[in-house]
Amino acid sequence: MDFNTILRGALPTFAANGTEGAVTNATGKTFSSGVMESLVPLLGSQFSPLLKAYMLFHNMAGSHLGLDPALIVTFFGIIWAANKLWRQLFMTVYSFVHTHFMSSITITSSDEMYFHMMKWLASQPKMVNSRSLTAESTSKSAWEEEDDSGIITAPISADGDGIYLNFSNQEAKAPPRFIPALGTHGFWHNSRYFRLHRKQESLFEEGGGSMPTFKDKEYLMLSCFGRSPEPIKQLLQHAKEQYYTDHHAHTIVKRPAPQNMRRYGGRHNWLQVSNRPVRPMKTVVLDAKQKIQVLADMNEYLHPATPRWYANRGIPLRRGYLFYGPPGTGKTSLSFALAGVFGLDIYVISLQEPTLTEEDLSALFNSLPRRCVVLLEDIDSAGIARAPDASADKDPAEDETNEKEGGGKKKSGRKTESKEDWKVSDLARELKKQGNENEKKGISLSGLLNAIDGVASHEGRVLIMTTNKPESLDEALIRPGRVDLQVGFSNATQEQAKELFVRMYEADSNPVVRNALRNGATLSQQQTLSNKKVAPEQQTKQEDSASTSSDGFISDGSTEEDDEDLTPEQLNEIAVSFAKKIPPGQLISPAEIQGFLLKRKKQPRQALAEVEVWVEALVKQKASKTKVLKVQ
C-alpha cells in the first residue's frame, strides 16, 4: 500500500481535494510552476525565498520519498489547530471552574503580607524542590548565630606568632534562598491543595518632580477548591505567625524610607533597618525607683482598657516621655529596653534629615501602627525653635543711639527716612533677612507640635524624646500633654558602677554562648603564651600590671586565675572594691565605665588593678578639656 494512500485516507476529504493538483509531482511528474509564478506577485517579493524553499522541499519530498508535502503540511496544520482548540477549551473550563468552584485571595508586593508569604514558601521543602525557582542572595544579620567550624585562622605577624580570625569566606558559605518563580505553582497544606500564581507588572509612576520611571509590582494569587476562602485565610494567618515566631525576643527598628519611596505613602513611609535582640531591663543603669515609675506608667497607658477611659473623658490618647541627662548615661538604652519589655517596634526619626519636610513628618506619624515607640533622639540639636521676630534682630544699644540722634527729627513729625539716613548696620540686617528667606526652613517648631498633638495627629503611640540640654528646649514642646513624664539621667554613682561590674563578669545563663566565649578565648590565650616567651630582662617589665604603654593602653597583667569563673561571692567582693575607686562626684558616665570593662571583659581582677590609673587619667583629661584619651 502506498504511503500517500494512507495519509489521504487519514486526512479529511477537503485536504485531499485541496492537494489533488499536487499529487502529480509525487508520482514523478513536474510541479506546476505556473501556480508559483502567479503567487509571487500577489504575496510580494519578501515571500519569494519562502516559496522557493517550499518548492525545493516539495520537489525533494515528492521525487525521492514518494510523499505528498501538501498532505504533510495539512497534517501538522490539523495538529496545531487541535492544540489551539484544546487550549481554548481548557481555559474556558478552567475559567468556569475557577469562577464558580474556587476561591482566591490576591496579595500585592507593597504589603507586608507578601514578605510573610514568600518567607514561608521559601521554608517549604516541596516548594524548594520545585522545577521552577528564583534564587536570592541572603546574608545573616549581626545577631544571628552561626557555625564557627569554618572560621579560618591566619598568622598575621612576620614571625607567625600572632593568630587571628579571618572571615573572608563567610559570604561564600551563606546559602541562597529559593522562592517560587513567576508562573503557576501547586502545593499541599493541611491535606488541601492550593494553587499559587505569581505575576509581575511594570507600572508607569510619576516622579513627583523627578523623571517618571517604571516600577515593577508583583502579585500573589492564592486559590483553592471551594466557595469559601477560609482555608486561604488560615494559610495566611499561619504564614504570618511563622514570620513573627521569634519576634517576642527581638526589637525591630525602623527609619523613614528614602524620599522617592515615601511618595507612595502607607507602609512605604517606613523602612526596617535592624532586628536586634531584646535588651533586658536589668542592663539599663538607672535608679530602681525611676525604672519602676516608667514601667508602671507605660504599662497602664498600653492597657486595652485605657482607650475607652481616655475617650470617656475627652483626653487624646497620647503619652510622651522626656529622657534628659549627660551623654552616655543610658537614655537610648532605656528606650530600647522599654520597647523590648512591651514587645513594641521602634520608629526612629531624625529631625535633621535634609529631605524631611513638615508634610513628610505628618505622613510619617499618621502611618504609625496602633502601638509603637517613636524615638526622637537629641531633640536639642535639631535646631527646633520659634521663628525669630523682626524686633529680635535689632540691637538695643543701636536703637537707643538712633533714638538720641533722631530725636529732633521724630519730634518734628518726620515719619519716613530717606536713603541717606540708612546706615551700614541697616544694610547688613536687610541682607541677612533676605539670606534667611532663601534658606531651606526644614522642620519648624510649629510643624513638630502639629505632628505630635495636632488635630489630625496619630494616637496610641508612645513618644520618647532624648536631650542632653533640657534647658534649651522650648516650653511649648515639653508642656504637660506633650511630655507627661520626665526622667533624669546622671553620671555613674558607685552603686551603679558596682552594678555594671557584676553585669559584665557574671556567668552567662546560656551554655552555648558561654562555651563559644571560652572557645574564642583559646586564640587569645595562645597569643598570651607566645608573648610570654621573651627575654628575662623584658619579663620584669610585663609583671607591672599597672604600667601604661606609650600608645595609651594599660599593659596586660592578667593571670590564669582571671579567666576562671568566679563565684557570686567573689565577684561581689571585687565589684565592691571596684566601685569604691570610682569618684563619688559623678564625673564618669556609665558608657565610659562600660568601655573600660569591655577591654578587659575576661579579666575582672585586671580591671580592678587598673581602674585607679584609668580614673586618674580620665579626671585629668576632663579637667584639661581635651578629647584625646591618655589611658584606655
Backbone torsions as a table, in degrees:
resi	resn	phi	psi	omega
1	MET	NA	136.9	179.9
2	ASP	-73.5	143.5	179.5
3	PHE	-65.4	-34.0	177.2
4	ASN	-61.2	-36.8	179.1
5	THR	-64.3	-38.1	178.4
6	ILE	-64.8	-47.2	179.4
7	LEU	-62.4	-42.1	-177.8
8	ARG	-65.8	-33.7	177.8
9	GLY	-74.4	-30.7	-179.8
10	ALA	-79.2	-30.8	-177.5
11	LEU	-85.2	158.7	177.2
12	PRO	-64.0	162.4	-177.3
13	THR	-67.9	-28.2	-179.8
14	PHE	-69.0	-28.1	176.6
15	ALA	-71.0	-37.6	178.6
16	ALA	-68.0	-39.3	178.3
17	ASN	-67.3	-37.0	-179.0
18	GLY	-71.4	-18.9	-177.1
19	THR	-116.1	17.2	-177.4
20	GLU	-65.3	-34.8	-179.0
21	GLY	-72.7	-15.4	-176.7
22	ALA	-95.8	-4.0	-177.7
23	VAL	-70.9	-26.1	-179.6
24	THR	-59.8	-31.9	-179.6
25	ASN	-71.1	-31.1	179.4
26	ALA	-71.5	-23.2	178.6
27	THR	-90.8	4.4	176.0
28	GLY	111.0	-7.7	-179.6
29	LYS	-81.8	164.7	-177.7
30	THR	-76.8	148.9	178.2
31	PHE	-76.2	140.3	-178.2
32	SER	-68.5	109.5	179.6
33	SER	-77.6	-18.9	179.5
34	GLY	-64.2	-32.9	179.3
35	VAL	-64.8	-43.8	-179.0
36	MET	-68.0	-37.0	179.3
37	GLU	-66.3	-31.6	179.0
38	SER	-79.3	-24.5	-179.7
39	LEU	-81.2	-30.1	-176.9
40	VAL	-61.1	-49.1	179.0
41	PRO	-63.8	-30.4	-177.9
42	LEU	-73.9	-42.5	-177.3
43	LEU	-83.1	-21.8	-179.6
44	GLY	103.1	164.6	-176.7
45	SER	-70.3	-26.2	-177.8
46	GLN	-68.1	-19.8	178.2
47	PHE	-93.0	-2.9	-177.9
48	SER	-61.5	-46.1	177.5
49	PRO	-61.9	-37.0	179.6
50	LEU	-65.6	-40.5	179.2
51	LEU	-68.7	-37.6	177.4
52	LYS	-65.3	-38.9	177.3
53	ALA	-65.6	-38.6	177.8
54	TYR	-66.2	-37.6	178.2
55	MET	-64.2	-41.0	179.1
56	LEU	-63.6	-45.7	178.5
57	PHE	-63.9	-37.5	-179.0
58	HIS	-64.8	-44.0	-179.2
59	ASN	-69.1	-40.9	-178.1
60	MET	-68.5	-44.5	-178.9
61	ALA	-67.9	-36.2	-177.7
62	GLY	-77.1	-36.4	-175.2
63	SER	-86.3	-34.0	-174.8
64	HIS	-98.8	-38.6	-175.4
65	LEU	-98.6	-15.4	-178.8
66	GLY	71.4	25.8	-179.9
67	LEU	-109.2	154.2	176.0
68	ASP	-94.1	108.0	-179.0
69	PRO	-59.0	-32.4	179.9
70	ALA	-64.1	-36.9	177.4
71	LEU	-67.8	-38.1	178.6
72	ILE	-64.4	-44.8	179.0
73	VAL	-62.1	-41.0	179.1
74	THR	-65.5	-37.7	179.9
75	PHE	-62.6	-47.6	178.8
76	PHE	-69.4	-30.3	176.0
77	GLY	-64.8	-37.9	177.5
78	ILE	-67.3	-38.9	177.4
79	ILE	-62.1	-44.2	179.2
80	TRP	-62.0	-42.9	179.4
81	ALA	-65.3	-39.5	178.0
82	ALA	-64.7	-37.5	178.0
83	ASN	-64.8	-44.4	178.4
84	LYS	-63.8	-40.3	179.1
85	LEU	-65.3	-40.3	178.0
86	TRP	-64.3	-42.7	178.3
87	ARG	-62.0	-44.0	-179.9
88	GLN	-64.2	-42.4	178.2
89	LEU	-64.3	-41.6	179.0
90	PHE	-63.6	-45.2	-180.0
91	MET	-64.6	-35.2	177.9
92	THR	-65.9	-45.4	179.0
93	VAL	-66.5	-42.1	-179.7
94	TYR	-64.1	-41.3	178.4
95	SER	-64.2	-38.1	179.0
96	PHE	-66.9	-44.0	179.4
97	VAL	-66.4	-42.9	-178.6
98	HIS	-65.9	-33.1	-178.4
99	THR	-77.1	-37.2	-171.7
100	HIS	-108.1	-19.9	-173.5
101	PHE	-125.8	6.9	179.7
102	MET	-133.8	154.1	175.7
103	SER	-116.8	150.3	-176.9
104	SER	-145.9	152.9	175.4
105	ILE	-135.4	132.9	-178.2
106	THR	-106.3	137.1	179.0
107	ILE	-123.2	132.7	177.7
108	THR	-95.6	156.2	-178.4
109	SER	-71.4	-11.6	178.8
110	SER	-83.2	-5.9	-178.6
111	ASP	-103.0	150.6	-179.7
112	GLU	-65.4	-26.0	178.7
113	MET	-61.7	-27.0	177.1
114	TYR	-61.3	-45.3	-179.9
115	PHE	-69.9	-34.6	176.3
116	HIS	-61.0	-44.6	-176.4
117	MET	-71.0	-39.7	-178.4
118	MET	-67.7	-37.0	177.5
119	LYS	-66.9	-38.9	178.9
120	TRP	-67.7	-40.9	178.4
121	LEU	-64.0	-36.2	179.8
122	ALA	-68.4	-20.0	-179.9
123	SER	-93.5	-2.3	180.0
124	GLN	-87.5	124.9	-177.4
125	PRO	-61.6	-39.1	-177.7
126	LYS	-67.9	-34.3	178.5
127	MET	-74.4	-35.7	-179.9
128	VAL	-67.6	-31.2	179.4
129	ASN	-87.9	11.5	177.9
130	SER	-68.4	162.1	-178.6
131	ARG	-85.4	-11.4	-179.0
132	SER	-125.5	102.2	-175.1
133	LEU	-132.1	162.6	172.9
134	THR	-121.6	128.4	-178.6
135	ALA	-95.2	138.7	177.8
136	GLU	-128.9	140.8	177.0
137	SER	-77.6	135.5	179.1
138	THR	-128.7	155.4	175.8
139	SER	-145.5	145.7	-178.4
140	LYS	-78.8	149.1	176.5
141	SER	-77.3	174.2	-176.8
142	ALA	-68.2	-19.4	-174.4
143	TRP	-103.1	-0.7	179.1
144	GLU	-82.2	140.2	178.6
145	GLU	-73.7	145.0	-179.3
146	GLU	-139.3	158.6	-179.2
147	ASP	-79.0	130.3	-178.4
148	ASP	-97.0	12.2	-177.7
149	SER	-72.4	-26.4	-176.7
150	GLY	-99.0	11.1	-179.8
151	ILE	-72.0	133.5	-177.7
152	ILE	-91.1	137.7	172.9
153	THR	-110.5	128.3	-175.4
154	ALA	-128.8	135.9	174.4
155	PRO	-73.6	134.2	-175.8
156	ILE	-105.4	-43.8	-175.2
157	SER	-70.9	165.1	-176.2
158	ALA	-66.7	-37.0	-178.7
159	ASP	-85.0	-3.7	176.5
160	GLY	81.1	9.5	-179.6
161	ASP	-78.1	-34.7	-177.6
162	GLY	-79.1	119.7	179.4
163	ILE	-116.8	123.4	-176.6
164	TYR	-132.6	160.0	179.3
165	LEU	-74.6	148.2	179.2
166	ASN	-134.7	124.2	-175.3
167	PHE	-112.4	30.8	-178.7
168	SER	-68.2	-18.0	-176.6
169	ASN	-104.2	11.1	-174.0
170	GLN	-72.2	-34.6	179.4
171	GLU	-71.6	-31.5	179.7
172	ALA	-68.6	-26.4	-178.4
173	LYS	-85.9	-10.5	-179.1
174	ALA	-75.8	115.5	-178.4
175	PRO	-73.1	147.9	176.5
176	PRO	-73.7	163.9	176.6
177	ARG	-105.7	134.2	-177.3
178	PHE	-110.3	128.2	179.1
179	ILE	-128.2	159.8	179.5
180	PRO	-60.0	138.2	179.4
181	ALA	-77.6	175.1	176.9
182	LEU	-63.3	136.2	-178.1
183	GLY	133.3	-160.5	-176.4
184	THR	-110.2	134.3	-179.5
185	HIS	-134.1	154.3	176.8
186	GLY	-125.7	143.7	178.7
187	PHE	-154.1	162.8	-179.6
188	TRP	-111.2	140.6	176.2
189	HIS	-148.8	122.4	-178.2
190	ASN	54.9	47.0	177.1
191	SER	60.5	29.6	177.0
192	ARG	-133.6	139.6	-177.4
193	TYR	-89.4	131.9	178.1
194	PHE	-123.5	148.4	173.8
195	ARG	-116.3	134.0	-179.8
196	LEU	-116.3	121.4	176.6
197	HIS	-115.6	114.3	-179.1
198	ARG	-110.1	122.7	180.0
199	LYS	-134.9	161.8	-176.3
200	GLN	-132.5	139.1	178.7
201	GLU	-129.7	146.6	176.2
202	SER	-103.2	117.0	-177.8
203	LEU	-106.5	141.7	178.3
204	PHE	-87.9	112.8	-176.3
205	GLU	-107.4	136.1	174.5
206	GLU	-71.1	140.8	-174.5
207	GLY	-78.7	-14.1	-176.7
208	GLY	65.0	47.3	-177.8
209	GLY	107.1	-24.7	177.6
210	SER	-102.7	-173.8	-178.1
211	MET	-69.6	134.2	175.6
212	PRO	-63.3	142.3	-176.3
213	THR	-133.7	164.1	173.5
214	PHE	-94.5	135.6	-179.7
215	LYS	-122.0	127.9	178.0
216	ASP	-80.7	128.6	179.6
217	LYS	-127.6	129.8	-177.1
218	GLU	-106.3	154.9	178.1
219	TYR	-131.3	138.2	172.2
220	LEU	-114.9	121.6	177.9
221	MET	-115.7	112.8	177.7
222	LEU	-98.3	132.9	-179.3
223	SER	-140.0	155.0	177.8
224	CYS	-152.0	162.8	179.3
225	PHE	-74.3	138.6	-178.1
226	GLY	124.5	150.3	-178.8
227	ARG	-85.9	-3.8	179.2
228	SER	-108.4	131.1	177.5
229	PRO	-83.1	12.1	-176.5
230	GLU	-60.2	-40.8	177.3
231	PRO	-60.7	-36.3	178.6
232	ILE	-69.2	-38.7	177.5
233	LYS	-62.4	-40.7	177.6
234	GLN	-65.3	-37.0	177.3
235	LEU	-64.8	-43.7	178.8
236	LEU	-65.0	-38.4	177.1
237	GLN	-66.0	-38.5	177.5
238	HIS	-64.7	-42.0	178.8
239	ALA	-64.8	-37.8	178.8
240	LYS	-67.9	-39.9	177.9
241	GLU	-65.2	-38.7	177.4
242	GLN	-65.9	-34.2	-179.8
243	TYR	-66.5	-37.4	-178.1
244	TYR	-100.7	27.6	-179.4
245	THR	-60.6	-46.2	-178.2
246	ASP	-99.5	17.5	-177.5
247	HIS	-68.5	-28.7	-178.8
248	HIS	-66.6	-20.3	-179.4
249	ALA	-103.8	6.2	-178.7
250	HIS	-134.5	154.4	176.2
251	THR	-116.2	122.2	-178.9
252	ILE	-89.4	130.1	179.6
253	VAL	-111.6	129.4	-179.7
254	LYS	-126.3	148.8	177.1
255	ARG	-129.7	163.2	177.7
256	PRO	-59.4	137.9	178.8
257	ALA	-70.8	164.1	176.6
258	PRO	-57.3	160.4	-174.4
259	GLN	-61.4	-36.2	-178.9
260	ASN	-71.2	-15.6	176.8
261	MET	-96.8	-27.9	-177.7
262	ARG	-67.4	-20.8	-178.0
263	ARG	-69.3	-17.0	177.5
264	TYR	-79.2	-17.4	175.1
265	GLY	74.4	-177.8	177.3
266	GLY	64.4	-134.6	-178.0
267	ARG	-73.2	-10.2	176.8
268	HIS	-72.7	-11.5	-178.3
269	ASN	-70.9	-24.7	-174.2
270	TRP	-119.2	146.5	-178.6
271	LEU	-130.3	127.3	178.8
272	GLN	-73.6	127.8	-177.9
273	VAL	-116.0	-15.4	-177.0
274	SER	-158.7	150.8	174.5
275	ASN	-139.4	86.1	-169.8
276	ARG	-106.0	156.0	179.0
277	PRO	-62.3	152.7	178.8
278	VAL	-64.2	135.7	178.4
279	ARG	-90.4	121.8	179.2
280	PRO	-63.2	145.5	-179.2
281	MET	-66.2	-26.9	-178.7
282	LYS	-69.7	-16.4	179.4
283	THR	-82.8	-5.8	178.9
284	VAL	-89.4	124.6	-178.8
285	VAL	-85.7	101.0	-179.0
286	LEU	-157.6	155.7	179.3
287	ASP	-59.4	138.4	-175.8
288	ALA	-61.4	-37.0	179.3
289	LYS	-65.5	-38.3	178.5
290	GLN	-67.6	-38.5	177.0
291	LYS	-60.5	-47.3	-178.0
292	ILE	-64.9	-37.9	179.7
293	GLN	-63.1	-45.7	-179.6
294	VAL	-67.7	-43.6	-179.3
295	LEU	-63.1	-43.3	-179.6
296	ALA	-66.3	-41.1	-178.8
297	ASP	-65.4	-44.3	-179.4
298	MET	-71.2	-36.1	178.7
299	ASN	-63.3	-39.6	177.9
300	GLU	-68.6	-36.8	-179.7
301	TYR	-68.7	-37.5	-177.1
302	LEU	-84.0	0.2	-179.3
303	HIS	-64.8	141.6	-178.9
304	PRO	-59.6	-24.6	179.9
305	ALA	-84.0	-9.2	-177.2
306	THR	-66.6	-42.2	-179.7
307	PRO	-56.3	-40.2	178.8
308	ARG	-65.8	-38.3	179.3
309	TRP	-64.0	-43.3	178.4
310	TYR	-65.6	-41.2	-177.1
311	ALA	-66.7	-37.9	179.9
312	ASN	-65.8	-23.7	-178.7
313	ARG	-106.6	4.3	176.4
314	GLY	68.5	31.3	-179.0
315	ILE	-104.7	131.8	177.1
316	PRO	-61.4	138.7	-177.9
317	LEU	-82.7	80.0	179.3
318	ARG	-142.3	153.7	177.7
319	ARG	-145.9	129.9	-177.9
320	GLY	-127.6	144.5	-179.5
321	TYR	-130.3	144.2	176.0
322	LEU	-120.0	116.9	175.2
323	PHE	-103.2	117.8	-176.8
324	TYR	-128.6	150.3	178.8
325	GLY	156.7	176.1	-179.5
326	PRO	-63.9	161.6	177.8
327	PRO	-64.0	144.3	176.7
328	GLY	79.4	19.1	-178.0
329	THR	-100.5	-2.5	173.2
330	GLY	106.0	23.1	-178.9
331	LYS	-68.8	-49.4	178.3
332	THR	-69.1	-33.8	178.5
333	SER	-62.2	-40.2	178.1
334	LEU	-66.4	-34.8	178.0
335	SER	-62.9	-44.5	178.7
336	PHE	-67.9	-38.0	179.8
337	ALA	-66.2	-39.8	178.0
338	LEU	-64.5	-41.0	177.2
339	ALA	-63.2	-36.0	178.4
340	GLY	-71.3	-36.9	-179.9
341	VAL	-63.7	-43.0	-176.5
342	PHE	-96.1	2.6	176.7
343	GLY	66.9	39.1	-178.0
344	LEU	-107.9	153.0	173.3
345	ASP	-84.3	152.5	-179.7
346	ILE	-108.0	129.2	177.3
347	TYR	-113.7	108.3	-175.0
348	VAL	-96.4	128.4	179.7
349	ILE	-122.8	128.7	174.8
350	SER	-104.4	115.6	-179.8
351	LEU	-73.0	-8.3	177.4
352	GLN	-90.4	3.8	177.2
353	GLU	-62.0	121.8	-174.8
354	PRO	-66.0	-28.0	-177.8
355	THR	-90.2	0.7	-177.0
356	LEU	-87.7	121.2	178.3
357	THR	-107.3	173.5	179.3
358	GLU	-66.6	-34.8	176.4
359	GLU	-65.2	-40.4	177.1
360	ASP	-64.2	-39.3	-179.3
361	LEU	-64.0	-42.2	177.9
362	SER	-65.3	-39.9	178.6
363	ALA	-66.3	-36.1	178.2
364	LEU	-64.9	-43.2	179.5
365	PHE	-67.6	-36.9	-177.9
366	ASN	-73.9	-18.8	179.1
367	SER	-95.6	10.7	178.6
368	LEU	-73.3	151.9	174.7
369	PRO	-71.4	178.8	-174.5
370	ARG	-63.7	-47.8	179.7
371	ARG	-123.3	125.0	179.6
372	CYS	-165.9	172.8	176.8
373	VAL	-113.6	121.2	176.0
374	VAL	-101.6	121.7	-174.6
375	LEU	-112.3	119.5	173.3
376	LEU	-110.9	101.1	-176.2
377	GLU	-85.8	144.4	175.9
378	ASP	49.0	58.4	-177.8
379	ILE	-65.5	-22.3	-179.3
380	ASP	-74.5	-26.8	-178.7
381	SER	-91.6	4.7	-178.9
382	ALA	-82.8	-6.6	179.1
383	GLY	74.5	25.6	179.8
384	ILE	-82.7	116.3	179.8
385	ALA	-154.2	165.2	178.2
386	ARG	-70.5	154.4	177.1
387	ALA	-66.3	129.7	-177.1
388	PRO	-69.0	142.9	176.5
389	ASP	-76.5	160.9	-180.0
390	ALA	-67.1	-32.0	-179.9
391	SER	-72.3	-19.3	-178.3
392	ALA	-72.5	-21.5	-179.7
393	ASP	-77.6	-12.7	-176.3
394	LYS	-86.5	148.2	177.8
395	ASP	-89.2	124.5	-179.1
396	PRO	-58.4	-40.5	179.1
397	ALA	-64.1	-37.1	179.7
398	GLU	-68.5	-37.7	178.3
399	ASP	-65.1	-38.1	179.3
400	GLU	-65.2	-39.2	178.3
401	THR	-65.0	-40.7	179.5
402	ASN	-65.2	-35.1	178.4
403	GLU	-66.3	-38.9	-179.7
404	LYS	-68.4	-42.8	-177.1
405	GLU	-71.9	-35.3	-176.3
406	GLY	-103.5	19.9	-178.7
407	GLY	-63.5	-44.3	-179.4
408	GLY	-66.3	-35.2	-180.0
409	LYS	-68.1	-37.0	179.3
410	LYS	-68.8	-37.0	178.8
411	LYS	-67.7	-31.5	-178.9
412	SER	-73.6	-5.6	175.0
413	GLY	93.4	10.5	176.1
414	ARG	-71.9	125.3	-179.5
415	LYS	-106.1	-13.6	-179.3
416	THR	-122.7	153.2	179.4
417	GLU	-114.0	143.7	178.0
418	SER	-85.4	170.5	-179.1
419	LYS	-65.4	-25.6	-179.4
420	GLU	-70.3	-22.5	-178.8
421	ASP	-80.2	-9.3	-179.9
422	TRP	-70.2	148.2	178.2
423	LYS	-115.3	172.5	179.8
424	VAL	-64.1	-35.8	179.6
425	SER	-64.8	-36.3	177.7
426	ASP	-64.9	-41.0	179.1
427	LEU	-64.9	-41.8	178.7
428	ALA	-64.7	-37.0	178.8
429	ARG	-65.6	-41.1	179.0
430	GLU	-66.5	-41.4	178.2
431	LEU	-64.5	-38.3	178.8
432	LYS	-66.4	-38.9	179.6
433	LYS	-65.9	-40.6	177.9
434	GLN	-67.5	-36.0	178.0
435	GLY	-66.8	-37.9	178.3
436	ASN	-67.2	-31.9	179.0
437	GLU	-68.9	-30.9	-179.0
438	ASN	-81.2	-15.9	-178.2
439	GLU	-74.9	155.7	177.5
440	LYS	-73.8	125.4	-174.2
441	LYS	-77.9	-35.6	-179.9
442	GLY	71.1	-143.2	-178.2
443	ILE	-89.5	122.0	176.9
444	SER	-93.7	168.9	178.1
445	LEU	-63.6	-39.5	178.7
446	SER	-63.3	-41.8	178.5
447	GLY	-64.5	-38.2	178.6
448	LEU	-67.5	-41.7	-179.9
449	LEU	-65.8	-37.9	177.9
450	ASN	-65.9	-36.3	178.9
451	ALA	-71.3	-32.0	-177.3
452	ILE	-76.9	-51.0	-175.7
453	ASP	-141.8	37.8	175.3
454	GLY	-73.9	-177.9	-178.4
455	VAL	-64.0	-39.2	-177.5
456	ALA	-103.5	20.2	-177.5
457	SER	-77.1	161.4	-176.4
458	HIS	-76.4	146.9	178.7
459	GLU	-122.2	154.0	179.0
460	GLY	101.8	-13.0	-178.0
461	ARG	-87.3	164.8	174.7
462	VAL	-109.7	117.9	-178.4
463	LEU	-100.0	126.7	177.3
464	ILE	-123.9	123.3	176.4
465	MET	-115.2	135.1	177.5
466	THR	-115.4	146.8	-179.6
467	THR	-154.2	148.8	173.3
468	ASN	-93.7	-20.2	-177.8
469	LYS	-131.4	85.5	-178.5
470	PRO	-66.5	-23.2	-178.9
471	GLU	-68.3	-23.8	-177.9
472	SER	-83.6	-4.4	-178.7
473	LEU	-81.9	148.0	177.5
474	ASP	-70.7	144.1	-178.2
475	GLU	-63.4	-32.7	-179.4
476	ALA	-67.3	-25.4	-177.8
477	LEU	-77.2	-29.9	-174.0
478	ILE	-113.5	17.0	177.9
479	ARG	-69.7	157.7	176.7
480	PRO	-58.6	139.0	-173.8
481	GLY	106.3	-32.2	172.7
482	ARG	-104.4	-40.5	171.9
483	VAL	-123.0	109.0	-175.4
484	ASP	-93.7	-21.0	-179.0
485	LEU	-147.3	128.8	177.9
486	GLN	-108.6	132.7	-178.5
487	VAL	-121.6	120.7	-179.4
488	GLY	-95.1	137.2	177.4
489	PHE	-114.4	146.6	179.4
490	SER	-134.2	171.4	175.5
491	ASN	-65.5	166.4	-169.7
492	ALA	-68.8	134.4	170.0
493	THR	-90.0	175.3	179.6
494	GLN	-67.0	-34.8	177.8
495	GLU	-66.7	-39.4	177.7
496	GLN	-70.0	-34.2	175.6
497	ALA	-63.1	-39.7	176.2
498	LYS	-64.1	-42.4	179.1
499	GLU	-62.0	-41.1	177.6
500	LEU	-63.6	-41.4	-178.8
501	PHE	-64.5	-45.5	-179.2
502	VAL	-64.7	-41.5	-179.7
503	ARG	-64.7	-34.4	-177.5
504	MET	-71.1	-37.4	-170.5
505	TYR	-111.9	4.9	177.6
506	GLU	-71.8	153.9	-177.9
507	ALA	-65.4	137.1	-179.7
508	ASP	-72.7	134.9	-178.8
509	SER	-73.6	-21.2	-179.6
510	ASN	-90.6	115.9	-178.2
511	PRO	-65.8	-29.3	179.6
512	VAL	-65.3	-44.2	179.6
513	VAL	-67.0	-40.4	-179.1
514	ARG	-62.9	-42.3	178.5
515	ASN	-67.9	-36.1	179.4
516	ALA	-65.6	-39.2	178.5
517	LEU	-66.7	-37.1	178.7
518	ARG	-67.3	-42.2	178.2
519	ASN	-65.5	-36.1	178.9
520	GLY	-69.3	-23.4	179.5
521	ALA	-79.0	-9.4	-177.9
522	THR	-62.8	-41.4	-179.5
523	LEU	-64.9	-42.1	179.6
524	SER	-67.3	-32.8	176.9
525	GLN	-67.6	-38.6	176.8
526	GLN	-63.5	-39.4	178.6
527	GLN	-65.1	-38.0	179.4
528	THR	-66.0	-41.0	179.3
529	LEU	-65.7	-37.0	179.3
530	SER	-69.8	-32.2	179.3
531	ASN	-74.2	-21.9	-179.5
532	LYS	-76.1	-14.0	179.7
533	LYS	-85.2	71.4	-176.6
534	VAL	-124.8	178.8	-178.6
535	ALA	-68.5	152.4	-178.8
536	PRO	-60.8	-34.5	-178.6
537	GLU	-69.9	-24.0	177.7
538	GLN	-86.6	-20.3	-177.5
539	GLN	-68.6	-32.1	179.8
540	THR	-67.2	-28.7	178.9
541	LYS	-72.8	-29.8	-178.2
542	GLN	-79.2	-16.2	-178.3
543	GLU	-73.2	-19.6	179.8
544	ASP	-79.9	100.4	-174.5
545	SER	-74.2	-17.5	-176.3
546	ALA	-102.1	4.6	-179.6
547	SER	-75.9	152.9	-177.0
548	THR	-113.2	132.9	179.2
549	SER	-80.6	172.6	-176.4
550	SER	-69.0	-24.2	-178.7
551	ASP	-90.2	7.2	174.9
552	GLY	95.2	-3.6	179.7
553	PHE	-93.8	138.3	176.1
554	ILE	-73.8	137.6	-173.9
555	SER	-65.9	154.7	-176.9
556	ASP	-79.0	109.0	177.1
557	GLY	-115.1	26.5	-176.1
558	SER	-71.0	154.2	177.2
559	THR	-120.8	170.9	179.1
560	GLU	-65.2	-26.7	-179.5
561	GLU	-69.0	-27.2	-178.8
562	ASP	-65.2	-32.1	-176.1
563	ASP	-81.7	-8.4	-179.6
564	GLU	-80.7	157.2	177.5
565	ASP	-71.6	131.8	178.1
566	LEU	-93.2	149.6	173.7
567	THR	-73.2	156.6	178.7
568	PRO	-56.4	-34.9	179.3
569	GLU	-67.5	-45.0	178.6
570	GLN	-63.6	-42.1	179.9
571	LEU	-63.6	-38.5	179.8
572	ASN	-67.0	-38.4	178.0
573	GLU	-64.2	-43.4	179.3
574	ILE	-66.4	-37.1	-179.8
575	ALA	-66.0	-38.4	178.0
576	VAL	-65.2	-43.2	178.1
577	SER	-64.3	-37.8	178.0
578	PHE	-65.3	-43.1	-177.6
579	ALA	-65.7	-31.5	-179.3
580	LYS	-67.1	-22.7	-179.6
581	LYS	-88.1	-2.7	174.9
582	ILE	-86.3	127.2	-176.9
583	PRO	-61.7	134.6	-178.2
584	PRO	-73.7	-4.9	-178.4
585	GLY	-76.6	5.7	178.2
586	GLN	55.7	57.8	177.9
587	LEU	-101.7	-14.0	-174.1
588	ILE	-116.7	133.0	-178.7
589	SER	-84.1	158.4	176.1
590	PRO	-59.7	-33.4	178.9
591	ALA	-65.2	-36.1	178.7
592	GLU	-69.0	-40.7	177.3
593	ILE	-65.0	-42.0	178.9
594	GLN	-63.8	-39.3	176.7
595	GLY	-63.6	-37.8	176.7
596	PHE	-64.4	-42.7	-178.4
597	LEU	-72.3	-31.1	179.7
598	LEU	-63.5	-32.0	177.9
599	LYS	-71.6	-11.3	179.4
600	ARG	-134.4	46.0	-170.4
601	LYS	-70.5	-10.2	177.0
602	LYS	-117.0	4.9	-177.5
603	GLN	-128.3	79.8	179.5
604	PRO	-64.6	-37.1	179.1
605	ARG	-70.0	-33.8	176.6
606	GLN	-66.7	-38.6	177.0
607	ALA	-62.8	-38.8	177.6
608	LEU	-66.4	-38.0	-177.9
609	ALA	-72.5	-26.8	-173.7
610	GLU	-104.8	-3.4	-174.6
611	VAL	-68.9	-33.1	-177.0
612	GLU	-66.2	-41.8	177.7
613	VAL	-65.5	-39.0	-178.4
614	TRP	-67.3	-42.7	-179.9
615	VAL	-64.5	-42.1	180.0
616	GLU	-62.0	-43.1	179.4
617	ALA	-69.0	-35.5	-179.3
618	LEU	-69.7	-38.0	178.0
619	VAL	-65.5	-40.6	177.4
620	LYS	-65.0	-38.7	179.9
621	GLN	-63.7	-43.8	-180.0
622	LYS	-70.3	-31.1	177.3
623	ALA	-68.1	-36.7	178.6
624	SER	-84.5	-4.7	178.3
625	LYS	57.0	39.7	175.9
626	THR	-100.6	156.8	-178.1
627	LYS	-98.0	-8.1	-175.4
628	VAL	-90.7	129.6	178.4
629	LEU	-83.5	122.7	178.7
630	LYS	-82.1	-33.6	-178.7
631	VAL	-131.7	133.4	177.9
632	GLN	-122.3	NA	NA
